[in-house]
């Protein structure tokens, strides 16, 4: 048994890691947290994390149109050594490649390299913009959102290549988006406006604005201001909701995933994270900003432009989120993983871990035989098997005026769904080698699994993981079972 496992068995403390490779900088974070029952919700959950290591941000290493794999390996080795942890100690975490880094030719290979180097405990993904938006919200203002539970908050995570907005209420993300607005679409010799690089989206914007500049030219101040005005007006339109500006040709080309805000009843509070977000709050606190293009991009100018907007800057001095520039890496380390409790149904422990399992569909507890069979049919055709996300809230059996404990499912609903799963597996002929994962929100894993397998008469590879909140995602990773605790991570967030 490893030292990490001994420590876990002793007091339930686990080690989590976050790795963020962005358009401008890359960084790492390692934390310890205790796993146990939440006294309010009754779910298995991580306790308050203890951050044991934060790396200094380093410039993401690029070489022509690729990420420098040798330099990145060096960063990983340095971070692991400095943190004092071993790979086998990691319980969960995530690595994400974001912004303009995702457009490099080997971005997908980098995600695989991280998995190979850091191990099976983490998810590693490139170009997952809504996951990035979700992580940034959770890493920067989930606590703030819960403290102001009646207010809608839009967090704008602004980095080098993208702005990732997320709308949340009471600590829950309701919507997410992604726009190609960032500091490094135009890069300069530091201290000047002499262009050294222009991204594809930067070229689109220059054409839209009628500005004829190329690498080696000096960008004039009025031209810089026109670029900043476009970005600022785009951001204002994003947080206001449906806006004609967002329908323009240039705006559509800068939109990867639009943020839906139609249902907002009043103007939300705006918070910021990411590298530009950190500069915004420094400016708001009266701290000096670096000199012109100190970082070789428009980040400083963009922060000042945002602060000049009454719409965007209205709440900057009132609500200040945590982790600002490190929101994404904090979200990866702390919020990317859920934990399932001791009632999960896992007849064959050796099948874990399972990585990159497609979530074929979402359904309620009372979806019925036809819907269940439809989803099982899709899993039967998948080489990696598949997962079904059960989304319905439990029926509330408790008396009015009584303090409510953890949500529970009525046994009738659990039995009915289990029997539908059993019938579907038999009808579709799922083989014992095909994992069928059922993710349920409440504490009913063992009961549901027993009904689904006919009290283990079926040889089908059915796993029921309970106490997992609904995540509208495409894929799930399920870690090893350690002392009846299983880490569950989602990516491909919608």
C-alpha positions in Angstrom: 0.0 0.0 0.0 1.4 3.4 -1.0 1.9 6.3 1.5 -1.0 8.1 -0.2 -3.3 5.1 0.3 -2.2 4.7 3.9 -2.9 8.4 4.5 -6.3 8.0 2.8 -7.3 5.0 4.9 -6.2 6.9 8.0 -8.1 10.1 7.6 -9.7 10.3 4.2 -7.2 12.9 2.8 -6.6 12.9 -1.0 -4.3 14.8 -3.4 -5.7 16.7 -6.4 -3.9 18.5 -9.2 -4.7 21.1 -11.8 -2.7 21.9 -14.9 -3.6 24.8 -17.2 -1.9 25.5 -20.6 -3.2 28.7 -22.0 -2.6 31.1 -24.9 -0.1 33.1 -22.7 0.9 31.2 -19.6 0.8 27.8 -18.1 0.6 26.9 -14.4 0.0 24.1 -11.9 -1.7 23.7 -8.6 -1.8 20.8 -6.0 -4.2 20.5 -3.1 -5.1 18.2 -0.3 -8.7 17.7 0.8 -10.6 15.4 3.1 -13.4 13.3 1.6 -16.5 12.8 3.8 -20.2 13.4 4.1 -21.4 16.9 3.6 -23.4 17.8 6.8 -26.0 19.7 4.8 -26.5 17.7 1.6 -25.5 14.3 3.0 -23.4 13.6 -0.2 -19.9 12.4 -0.3 -17.8 15.5 -1.1 -14.4 17.1 -0.7 -13.9 19.3 2.3 -12.2 22.7 2.3 -9.0 22.3 0.2 -5.5 23.0 1.5 -3.4 24.3 -1.3 0.0 22.8 -0.9 1.6 24.0 -4.1 1.1 26.8 -6.6 3.6 27.2 -9.5 4.6 30.6 -10.8 3.0 31.1 -14.2 5.4 30.5 -17.1 5.0 31.4 -20.7 3.4 28.6 -22.6 6.2 27.2 -24.8 5.5 27.6 -28.5 7.7 26.7 -31.4 6.4 27.9 -34.8 2.9 26.3 -35.1 3.3 23.8 -32.3 3.5 23.6 -28.6 7.1 22.7 -27.5 6.7 19.2 -26.1 10.2 19.1 -24.7 9.8 22.3 -22.8 6.3 21.3 -21.6 7.7 18.0 -20.2 10.3 20.0 -18.4 7.6 22.1 -16.8 5.7 19.0 -15.7 8.8 17.5 -14.1 9.7 20.7 -12.3 6.2 21.2 -11.0 5.9 17.6 -9.7 9.3 17.8 -8.1 8.6 21.2 -6.5 5.3 20.1 -5.1 6.8 17.1 -3.4 4.2 14.6 -4.5 4.4 11.4 -6.4 2.3 10.5 -9.4 0.8 7.4 -7.6 -0.4 9.7 -4.8 -2.8 11.6 -7.1 -6.5 10.9 -6.5 -8.0 13.3 -9.1 -7.6 16.5 -11.1 -7.5 17.8 -14.6 -5.4 19.3 -17.3 -6.8 21.6 -20.0 -5.3 23.3 -23.1 -7.1 26.6 -23.7 -7.3 29.6 -26.0 -5.0 29.9 -28.9 -3.0 27.0 -27.6 -5.8 24.7 -28.7 -5.2 25.7 -32.3 -1.6 24.5 -32.4 -1.1 21.4 -34.6 -0.1 19.2 -31.7 -2.6 20.3 -29.0 -4.3 16.9 -28.9 -0.9 15.2 -28.6 -0.1 17.5 -25.6 -3.3 16.3 -23.8 -2.1 12.7 -24.3 1.4 13.5 -23.2 0.0 14.9 -19.9 -2.0 11.8 -19.4 1.1 9.6 -20.0 3.2 11.7 -17.7 0.8 12.4 -14.8 -1.2 9.3 -14.9 -4.7 7.9 -15.0 -6.0 10.0 -12.1 -6.7 13.1 -14.2 -8.7 14.2 -17.2 -6.7 15.9 -19.9 -8.4 17.7 -22.8 -7.9 20.3 -25.5 -10.5 22.7 -26.9 -13.3 22.2 -24.3 -14.5 25.8 -24.1 -17.6 25.3 -22.0 -15.7 23.2 -19.5 -13.2 26.0 -19.3 -16.0 28.6 -18.7 -17.5 26.3 -16.0 -14.1 25.7 -14.3 -13.3 29.5 -14.3 -16.6 30.3 -12.7 -16.2 27.6 -10.1 -12.6 28.5 -9.4 -13.2 32.3 -9.1 -16.7 33.0 -7.9 -18.6 30.0 -6.8 -18.2 31.0 -3.1 -19.1 34.6 -4.0 -22.1 33.4 -5.9 -23.4 31.4 -2.9 -22.9 34.3 -0.6 -25.1 36.5 -2.9 -27.5 33.6 -3.8 -30.2 35.9 -5.2 -28.0 37.6 -7.7 -27.1 36.3 -11.1 -23.4 36.6 -11.8 -21.6 36.5 -15.2 -18.0 35.7 -14.9 -15.8 36.7 -17.9 -12.6 34.7 -17.9 -10.4 36.7 -20.3 -7.1 35.3 -21.4 -4.8 35.6 -24.3 -7.0 34.0 -26.9 -10.6 33.7 -25.6 -13.2 35.2 -23.3 -15.1 32.4 -21.6 -18.3 33.7 -20.0 -20.4 31.6 -17.5 -23.7 32.6 -16.0 -24.4 31.3 -12.5 -26.8 31.7 -9.6 -26.2 30.4 -6.0 -23.0 28.7 -7.0 -24.5 26.8 -9.9 -23.5 27.4 -13.6 -26.6 27.8 -15.7 -25.0 28.7 -19.1 -21.6 29.0 -20.6 -20.1 30.3 -23.9 -16.8 31.2 -25.6 -15.7 34.1 -27.8 -12.4 34.7 -29.5 -11.7 37.9 -27.6 -8.3 38.1 -25.8 -5.0 39.9 -25.3 -2.8 38.0 -27.7 -4.5 38.1 -31.1 -2.1 41.0 -31.6 1.5 40.5 -30.3 4.2 43.2 -30.2 7.8 43.9 -29.3 7.3 44.6 -25.5 7.2 48.3 -24.8 6.1 49.2 -28.4 3.2 48.6 -30.8 5.4 47.0 -33.5 3.6 43.8 -34.5 5.3 40.5 -34.2 2.3 38.2 -34.7 -1.4 38.5 -35.7 -3.8 35.6 -35.1 -6.4 34.4 -37.7 -9.1 36.3 -35.7 -6.8 39.4 -35.5 -6.7 39.4 -39.3 -10.5 39.1 -39.5 -10.8 42.1 -37.2 -8.3 44.2 -39.1 -10.2 43.5 -42.3 -13.5 44.4 -40.6 -12.1 47.7 -39.3 -10.4 48.6 -42.6 -6.9 48.6 -41.0 -4.0 47.5 -43.3 -1.3 46.3 -41.0 1.1 43.3 -41.1 3.8 41.8 -39.0 6.7 44.3 -38.7 4.4 47.4 -38.9 3.6 49.7 -36.1 0.0 49.8 -34.9 -1.1 53.4 -34.6 -2.9 54.5 -31.4 -6.3 55.2 -33.2 -6.0 51.7 -34.8 -5.3 50.2 -31.4 -8.3 52.1 -29.9 -10.6 50.8 -32.7 -9.6 47.2 -31.9 -10.2 47.8 -28.2 -13.5 49.4 -28.8 -14.7 46.4 -30.8 -13.7 44.0 -28.0 -15.3 46.2 -25.3 -18.6 46.5 -27.3 -18.6 42.8 -27.9 -18.2 42.1 -24.1 -21.0 44.6 -23.3 -23.3 42.9 -25.8 -22.5 39.5 -24.3 -23.5 40.5 -20.8 -26.6 42.6 -21.9 -28.2 39.6 -23.6 -29.5 39.5 -27.2 -27.9 42.3 -29.1 -27.7 43.3 -32.8 -24.0 43.8 -32.5 -23.5 40.1 -32.0 -25.3 39.4 -35.3 -22.7 41.3 -37.4 -20.4 39.3 -39.6 -17.3 40.1 -37.6 -19.0 39.3 -34.3 -20.2 35.9 -35.6 -16.6 35.1 -36.7 -15.5 35.9 -33.1 -18.2 33.7 -31.6 -17.4 30.0 -30.9 -20.3 29.3 -28.5 -22.8 32.1 -27.7 -23.8 32.7 -24.1 -27.6 32.4 -23.7 -28.9 35.1 -21.3 -32.5 35.5 -22.6 -34.1 34.4 -19.3 -32.4 36.9 -17.1 -34.9 39.1 -15.3 -32.4 41.8 -14.4 -28.8 42.9 -15.2 -26.4 40.4 -13.6 -23.3 41.3 -11.6 -20.1 41.1 -13.8 -16.9 39.5 -12.4 -13.6 38.8 -14.1 -10.9 36.1 -14.1 -8.0 35.1 -16.2 -4.9 37.2 -16.9 -6.8 40.2 -18.1 -9.2 39.8 -15.1 -6.3 40.1 -12.7 -5.1 43.3 -14.4 -8.7 44.7 -14.1 -8.8 44.2 -10.4 -5.3 45.6 -9.9 -6.5 48.7 -11.8 -9.6 48.9 -9.7 -7.6 48.8 -6.5 -5.4 51.6 -7.6 -2.4 49.5 -8.1 0.0 50.5 -10.9 -0.1 48.5 -14.1 3.0 47.5 -16.1 4.1 49.7 -18.9 2.8 49.7 -22.5 2.6 46.2 -24.0 4.8 44.9 -21.1 3.7 41.3 -21.8 3.9 41.8 -25.6 0.2 42.0 -26.1 -3.0 44.1 -25.6 -3.8 42.8 -22.1 -3.0 46.0 -20.2 -4.8 48.1 -22.7 -7.8 45.8 -22.8 -8.0 45.9 -18.9 -8.1 49.7 -19.1 -10.7 49.7 -21.8 -13.0 47.4 -19.8 -12.6 49.6 -16.8 -13.8 52.6 -18.9 -17.2 50.8 -19.5 -19.9 51.6 -17.0 -21.6 48.3 -18.0 -18.6 46.1 -17.4 -17.0 47.8 -14.5 -20.1 48.5 -12.4 -19.5 45.7 -9.9 -15.7 45.5 -10.0 -15.1 47.3 -6.7 -18.1 45.6 -5.0 -17.7 41.9 -5.6 -14.1 40.6 -6.0 -13.7 36.9 -6.8 -11.0 34.7 -5.5 -8.1 33.2 -7.5 -8.6 35.7 -10.4 -5.7 34.9 -12.8 -5.6 31.3 -11.5 -9.3 30.6 -11.6 -9.1 27.8 -14.3 -6.2 25.9 -12.7 -8.0 26.2 -9.3 -11.2 24.9 -10.8 -9.3 22.0 -12.4 -7.7 21.0 -9.1 -10.7 21.5 -6.8 -13.9 21.4 -8.8 -13.3 19.1 -11.8 -14.1 15.9 -9.8 -17.1 14.6 -7.9 -16.9 11.6 -5.5 -19.3 8.7 -5.1 -20.1 7.3 -1.7 -20.1 3.8 -0.2 -23.3 2.8 -1.8 -22.1 2.5 -5.4 -22.8 -0.7 -7.2 -19.5 -2.2 -8.5 -19.6 -6.0 -8.8 -16.1 -6.1 -10.6 -13.6 -3.6 -9.0 -11.0 -4.6 -11.6 -12.8 -2.8 -14.4 -11.8 0.6 -13.0 -10.5 3.0 -14.0 -12.5 3.8 -17.1 -11.5 6.7 -19.2 -13.3 8.6 -22.0 -16.6 6.9 -21.6 -19.2 8.5 -23.8 -22.4 9.7 -22.1 -25.0 8.5 -24.6 -27.9 10.3 -23.1 -29.7 11.8 -20.1 -33.0 10.7 -18.7 -35.3 11.0 -15.6 -35.8 8.2 -13.1 -39.2 7.5 -14.6 -38.1 7.6 -18.2 -39.8 4.3 -19.1 -38.8 1.2 -20.9 -38.7 2.7 -24.4 -36.2 5.5 -23.5 -34.0 3.2 -21.4 -33.9 0.6 -24.2 -33.0 3.3 -26.8 -30.0 4.4 -24.7 -28.9 0.8 -24.0 -29.0 0.1 -27.7 -26.5 2.9 -28.3 -24.2 1.6 -25.6 -24.3 -1.9 -27.1 -22.9 -0.4 -30.4 -20.1 1.4 -28.7 -16.6 -0.2 -28.4 -16.0 1.6 -25.1 -19.5 1.0 -23.7 -21.3 4.1 -22.4 -22.9 6.0 -19.6 -26.4 7.1 -18.9 -26.9 10.2 -16.8 -30.1 10.1 -14.6 -31.2 13.7 -14.0 -34.4 13.7 -12.1 -34.5 15.2 -8.6 -35.7 12.8 -5.9 -39.3 13.0 -4.7 -39.5 14.8 -1.4 -41.1 12.7 1.3 -40.3 14.9 4.2 -42.8 16.9 6.2 -43.1 20.6 5.9 -41.3 22.6 8.5 -38.8 19.8 9.3 -35.1 20.2 8.7 -34.4 18.2 5.6 -31.7 15.7 5.3 -30.2 14.1 2.1 -32.5 13.6 -0.8 -33.7 10.0 -1.3 -35.5 8.2 -4.0 -38.7 6.3 -3.5 -38.0 2.6 -3.7 -40.8 2.2 -6.3 -39.0 4.5 -8.7 -35.6 2.8 -8.1 -37.2 -0.6 -8.7 -39.0 0.5 -11.9 -35.8 1.9 -13.4 -33.8 -1.1 -12.4 -36.3 -3.4 -14.0 -36.3 -1.3 -17.2 -32.5 -1.5 -17.3 -32.6 -5.3 -16.8 -35.1 -5.7 -19.6 -33.1 -3.4 -21.9 -29.8 -5.3 -21.3 -31.5 -8.6 -22.0 -33.2 -7.4 -25.1 -30.1 -5.7 -26.6 -27.7 -8.5 -25.7 -25.0 -6.4 -24.1 -21.9 -8.5 -23.7 -20.1 -8.8 -20.3 -17.1 -6.9 -21.8 -19.2 -3.8 -22.5 -19.3 -1.3 -19.6 -22.8 0.1 -18.9 -22.4 3.0 -16.4 -25.5 4.6 -14.8 -24.9 7.9 -13.0 -27.6 8.8 -10.5 -27.8 11.9 -8.3 -29.0 10.3 -5.1 -28.0 7.5 -2.7 -29.5 4.4 -4.4 -26.6 2.8 -6.2 -26.7 -0.6 -4.6 -30.5 -1.0 -4.8 -30.6 0.2 -8.4 -27.7 -2.0 -9.5 -29.3 -5.1 -7.9 -32.6 -4.6 -9.7 -30.7 -3.8 -13.0 -28.8 -7.1 -12.8 -31.7 -9.2 -11.5 -30.0 -9.5 -8.1 -26.7 -10.3 -10.0 -28.2 -13.0 -12.2 -27.0 -11.1 -15.3 -23.4 -11.2 -16.3 -23.6 -7.8 -17.9 -21.0 -5.3 -16.8 -23.3 -2.8 -15.1 -21.9 -0.1 -12.7 -24.2 2.3 -10.8 -22.4 5.3 -9.4 -24.6 7.4 -7.1 -24.4 10.8 -5.4 -23.3 12.4 -8.7 -24.8 15.8 -9.5 -26.2 16.3 -13.0 -23.5 17.5 -15.5 -24.6 18.1 -19.0 -21.4 16.7 -20.6 -20.3 14.3 -23.4 -17.7 12.2 -21.6 -16.9 10.9 -18.1 -13.8 9.4 -16.5 -14.2 7.1 -13.5 -11.1 6.5 -11.3 -10.1 3.5 -9.2 -12.2 2.4 -6.3 -10.2 3.4 -3.1 -11.9 2.4 0.1 -15.3 2.6 -1.6 -14.6 6.1 -2.8 -14.6 6.6 -6.6 -13.6 9.9 -8.4 -15.8 10.9 -11.3 -14.8 13.6 -13.7 -16.7 15.1 -16.7 -15.5 16.8 -19.9 -17.1 17.9 -23.1 -19.4 20.1 -21.1 -22.3 21.5 -23.0 
